[in-house]
Amino acid sequence: MPSRGATYAAAFIAAIDRGLRAVRDPGRAVQQAAYMRGQWPFIGVTAPKLKVVLKETLTEVGEPWHARQGAVVSLADPRRIQGEVEAVAVLRALWDTREEREFCNIGISVATSFATAVAKGIKTQQKSAGDAMPLPFPELFFDTVRHCIVSKSWWDTVDMLASNSVGPLVTCWPDNLLPVMDQWVEDENMWLRRTALLHQLKYGANADGPRLFRYCTLCMHEPDFFIRKAVGWTLRSHGRHDAGAVRAFVQDNRAKLSPLSVREALKHIGEDEDVSAEPSPGKRSRRTATTLA
């Protein structure tokens, strides 16, 4: 007999499949595939329509358990394990049973939703019980996210998984995952290295500066475009909160950093201290993580 997770995943992906194909645009699909260098086929669905299809699917098959908890997972609730199994089953089905890229995009939404719910659950528990209660690590979910990072890999999926799923999990379980990040930054898989570089992208002022600079040092010699871009991108993000440290790092390592990394790192802070760390309000970039390579 199929598990609850498998049964829910089958209904979920069938509804997603019907919904996406009902609004497909073959002409757009050709353009999207060309933009992604022909690596994956597309159905031809815009981002707004993807959101509509996902919303309609959740109305049809019901929200997964973690979402029904008001976006906060109680780590003391034994059903949390059921919710994790459910989320993993859906993510695996989206990633592994369909070829079109839109299914991966939906998968990223599922992963982000679960990681966010668990992170909020951690914060809620810590407020009420402090550190007295053990915090169970969602190993099955994390392993599935890793699978998605190294499967069908490209910047459009990896970057979102790095900042929206891996990042929050590292914050919640540093003892479990900081050693993993230390391993990933030197892994032979380039996408795992990029994930390690970018997992702090949304930490803001809470970023671990020494670790961030150490990771950049380990990777700055690499010739690969995606690693050079990630080095510059993570430095640029950190520069909004510690511009002096980023300028000093660039100055000390300019001979080893690629021009791309230097350009990205100093994009908003410039070479000199009198340059504002933030772009002017009228010129703030409207690009999002999903459009940055």
C-alpha positions as CSV (number, residue, x, y, z in Angstrom):
1,M,0.0,0.0,0.0
2,P,1.4,3.4,-1.0
3,S,2.5,5.7,1.9
4,R,0.6,8.9,2.7
5,G,3.5,10.8,1.2
6,A,3.5,8.8,-2.0
7,T,-0.3,9.0,-2.4
8,Y,-0.2,12.8,-1.8
9,A,2.7,13.3,-4.2
10,A,1.0,11.3,-7.0
11,A,-2.2,13.5,-6.7
12,F,-0.1,16.7,-6.4
13,I,2.0,16.1,-9.5
14,A,-1.0,14.9,-11.6
15,A,-2.8,18.1,-10.8
16,I,0.3,20.2,-11.5
17,D,0.7,18.4,-14.8
18,R,-2.8,19.1,-15.9
19,G,-2.7,22.7,-14.8
20,L,0.6,23.5,-16.5
21,R,-0.4,21.9,-19.8
22,A,-3.8,23.8,-19.8
23,V,-1.9,27.1,-20.0
24,R,1.0,26.1,-22.1
25,D,2.5,28.4,-24.7
26,P,4.5,26.4,-27.3
27,G,6.1,29.5,-28.7
28,R,7.3,30.6,-25.2
29,A,8.5,27.1,-24.5
30,V,10.9,27.4,-27.5
31,Q,12.2,30.7,-26.3
32,Q,12.7,29.5,-22.7
33,A,14.6,26.4,-23.9
34,A,16.8,28.6,-26.0
35,Y,17.5,30.9,-23.1
36,M,18.6,27.9,-21.0
37,R,20.9,26.7,-23.9
38,G,18.6,23.9,-24.8
39,Q,19.5,21.8,-21.8
40,W,15.9,21.1,-20.7
41,P,12.5,21.2,-22.4
42,F,9.8,23.7,-21.2
43,I,6.0,23.7,-21.3
44,G,6.0,27.4,-21.8
45,V,4.4,28.9,-18.7
46,T,5.1,32.3,-17.2
47,A,6.1,32.8,-13.6
48,P,2.7,34.4,-12.7
49,K,0.8,31.5,-14.2
50,L,3.0,29.0,-12.4
51,K,1.9,30.6,-9.1
52,V,-1.7,30.3,-10.2
53,V,-1.4,26.6,-11.1
54,L,0.3,25.9,-7.8
55,K,-2.5,27.7,-5.9
56,E,-5.2,25.8,-7.8
57,T,-3.4,22.5,-7.2
58,L,-3.2,23.1,-3.4
59,T,-7.0,23.9,-3.5
60,E,-7.7,20.7,-5.4
61,V,-5.5,18.2,-3.5
62,G,-5.1,20.1,-0.2
63,E,-2.0,21.7,1.3
64,P,0.9,19.5,2.6
65,W,0.9,19.0,6.3
66,H,3.6,21.6,7.1
67,A,1.6,24.3,5.3
68,R,-1.6,23.5,7.1
69,Q,0.2,24.4,10.4
70,G,0.0,28.1,9.6
71,A,3.5,28.0,8.1
72,V,5.0,27.0,11.4
73,V,6.0,23.5,12.1
74,S,5.9,22.4,15.8
75,L,9.1,20.3,16.3
76,A,7.4,18.7,19.3
77,D,4.6,17.4,17.1
78,P,5.3,13.8,16.0
79,R,3.4,14.5,12.8
80,R,6.3,16.6,11.7
81,I,8.0,13.5,10.4
82,Q,4.9,12.8,8.3
83,G,5.1,16.3,7.0
84,E,8.7,15.9,6.1
85,V,8.0,12.6,4.3
86,E,5.2,14.3,2.4
87,A,7.3,17.2,1.3
88,V,10.1,15.0,0.2
89,A,7.8,12.7,-1.8
90,V,6.4,15.8,-3.6
91,L,9.9,17.3,-4.3
92,R,11.3,14.0,-5.6
93,A,8.3,13.4,-7.9
94,L,8.6,16.9,-9.3
95,W,12.3,16.7,-9.8
96,D,12.7,13.1,-11.0
97,T,9.5,12.1,-12.9
98,R,9.1,15.1,-15.2
99,E,11.6,16.6,-17.7
100,E,10.1,20.0,-18.2
101,R,11.8,22.8,-16.2
102,E,8.6,24.2,-14.8
103,F,8.3,21.1,-12.5
104,C,11.6,22.0,-11.0
105,N,10.4,25.6,-10.5
106,I,7.4,24.2,-8.6
107,G,9.7,22.0,-6.6
108,I,11.7,25.0,-5.5
109,S,8.5,26.5,-4.1
110,V,7.8,23.3,-2.2
111,A,11.3,23.2,-0.8
112,T,11.2,26.9,0.2
113,S,7.9,26.4,1.9
114,F,9.0,23.5,4.0
115,A,12.4,25.1,5.0
116,T,10.6,28.3,6.0
117,A,8.0,26.5,8.0
118,V,10.7,24.5,9.9
119,A,12.8,27.6,10.5
120,K,9.8,29.4,12.0
121,G,9.1,26.3,14.1
122,I,12.6,26.4,15.5
123,K,12.2,30.1,16.5
124,T,8.8,29.5,18.1
125,Q,10.2,26.5,20.1
126,Q,13.3,28.4,21.2
127,K,11.1,31.3,22.5
128,S,8.9,28.9,24.5
129,A,11.4,26.2,25.6
130,G,14.8,27.7,25.1
131,D,17.4,25.1,24.4
132,A,15.9,22.5,26.7
133,M,14.1,20.6,24.0
134,P,16.2,18.8,21.3
135,L,15.7,20.1,17.8
136,P,15.3,17.2,15.4
137,F,17.3,17.7,12.2
138,P,15.2,17.0,9.0
139,E,17.9,14.8,7.4
140,L,15.6,13.3,4.8
141,F,14.6,16.7,3.5
142,F,18.2,18.1,3.5
143,D,19.4,15.0,1.6
144,T,16.6,15.6,-1.0
145,V,17.6,19.2,-1.4
146,R,21.2,18.1,-2.0
147,H,19.9,15.7,-4.6
148,C,18.1,18.5,-6.4
149,I,21.2,20.7,-6.3
150,V,23.3,18.0,-8.1
151,S,20.6,16.9,-10.4
152,K,19.4,18.9,-13.4
153,S,21.8,21.6,-12.1
154,W,21.9,25.1,-13.4
155,W,21.9,28.5,-11.7
156,D,18.1,29.0,-11.9
157,T,17.5,26.1,-9.5
158,V,20.8,25.9,-7.5
159,D,20.8,29.6,-6.4
160,M,17.2,29.4,-5.1
161,L,17.8,26.2,-3.2
162,A,21.0,27.6,-1.8
163,S,19.5,30.8,-0.4
164,N,15.9,29.7,0.4
165,S,16.4,26.1,1.6
166,V,20.0,25.4,2.5
167,G,20.6,28.8,4.1
168,P,17.6,28.6,6.6
169,L,18.5,25.0,7.5
170,V,22.1,26.0,8.3
171,T,20.9,28.7,10.5
172,C,18.7,26.3,12.4
173,W,21.2,23.4,12.7
174,P,24.7,24.9,12.5
175,D,26.2,22.0,14.4
176,N,24.9,19.6,11.7
177,L,25.4,21.7,8.6
178,L,28.3,24.1,9.0
179,P,30.7,21.1,8.7
180,V,28.7,20.1,5.6
181,M,29.1,23.5,4.1
182,D,32.9,23.3,4.9
183,Q,32.9,20.1,2.9
184,W,30.8,21.4,0.0
185,V,33.0,24.4,-0.6
186,E,35.8,22.0,-1.6
187,D,33.6,19.4,-3.2
188,E,34.4,18.3,-6.8
189,N,30.8,19.1,-7.8
190,M,30.8,22.8,-8.9
191,W,27.2,23.3,-7.9
192,L,27.8,22.2,-4.3
193,R,30.7,24.7,-4.1
194,R,28.4,27.4,-5.5
195,T,25.8,26.5,-2.9
196,A,28.3,26.8,-0.1
197,L,29.3,30.2,-1.4
198,L,25.7,31.4,-1.7
199,H,24.0,29.9,1.3
200,Q,24.5,33.0,3.4
201,L,23.1,35.3,0.7
202,K,20.0,36.3,2.8
203,Y,21.7,36.4,6.2
204,G,22.2,40.1,5.9
205,A,24.0,41.5,9.0
206,N,24.0,38.1,10.6
207,A,26.3,36.6,8.0
208,D,29.4,34.8,9.3
209,G,32.1,37.1,7.7
210,P,35.2,35.0,8.5
211,R,33.6,31.9,7.0
212,L,32.3,33.8,4.0
213,F,35.8,35.2,3.2
214,R,37.4,31.8,3.8
215,Y,35.1,30.3,1.3
216,C,35.8,33.0,-1.2
217,T,39.5,32.5,-0.7
218,L,39.2,28.8,-1.3
219,C,37.3,29.4,-4.6
220,M,38.6,32.6,-6.0
221,H,41.3,30.9,-8.1
222,E,38.8,28.9,-10.1
223,P,38.3,29.6,-13.8
224,D,34.6,28.6,-13.9
225,F,32.2,31.5,-14.6
226,F,29.6,30.3,-12.1
227,I,32.1,30.1,-9.3
228,R,33.6,33.5,-10.1
229,K,30.2,35.0,-10.3
230,A,29.2,33.4,-6.9
231,V,32.3,34.8,-5.2
232,G,31.5,38.3,-6.4
233,W,27.9,38.0,-5.6
234,T,28.4,36.8,-2.0
235,L,31.0,39.6,-1.5
236,R,28.6,42.1,-3.0
237,S,25.8,41.0,-0.6
238,H,28.1,41.1,2.4
239,G,29.3,44.5,1.4
240,R,25.9,46.0,2.1
241,H,26.6,45.4,5.8
242,D,30.4,45.4,6.1
243,A,31.7,47.4,3.1
244,G,35.0,48.1,4.7
245,A,35.8,44.4,5.2
246,V,34.8,43.6,1.6
247,R,36.9,46.4,0.2
248,A,39.9,45.2,2.3
249,F,39.4,41.6,1.1
250,V,39.3,42.7,-2.5
251,Q,42.3,44.9,-2.1
252,D,44.3,42.1,-0.4
253,N,43.3,39.6,-3.0
254,R,42.9,41.6,-6.2
255,A,45.7,39.7,-8.0
256,K,43.9,36.4,-7.3
257,L,40.3,37.4,-7.8
258,S,38.9,37.4,-11.3
259,P,37.9,40.8,-12.8
260,L,34.3,39.4,-12.8
261,S,34.5,38.7,-9.0
262,V,36.0,42.2,-8.3
263,R,33.4,43.9,-10.4
264,E,30.5,42.1,-8.7
265,A,32.0,42.6,-5.2
266,L,32.4,46.4,-5.6
267,K,29.3,47.0,-7.7
268,H,27.4,48.9,-5.0
269,I,30.2,50.0,-2.6
270,G,33.0,51.1,-5.0
271,E,36.7,51.3,-4.3
272,D,36.5,54.2,-1.8
273,E,34.8,54.5,1.5
274,D,32.9,57.6,0.5
275,V,30.8,55.5,-2.0
276,S,27.5,54.5,-0.5
277,A,27.0,50.8,0.3
278,E,23.5,51.0,-1.1
279,P,22.4,52.0,-4.6
280,S,20.3,55.2,-4.7
281,P,16.5,54.5,-4.3
282,G,15.9,55.6,-7.9
283,K,18.4,53.2,-9.3
284,R,17.8,50.1,-7.1
285,S,18.0,47.0,-9.2
286,R,14.7,45.1,-9.7
287,R,16.4,41.9,-10.6
288,T,15.8,38.9,-8.3
289,A,17.7,35.8,-7.3
290,T,16.0,33.9,-10.1
291,T,17.5,36.2,-12.8
292,L,21.0,36.3,-11.6
293,A,23.6,33.8,-13.0
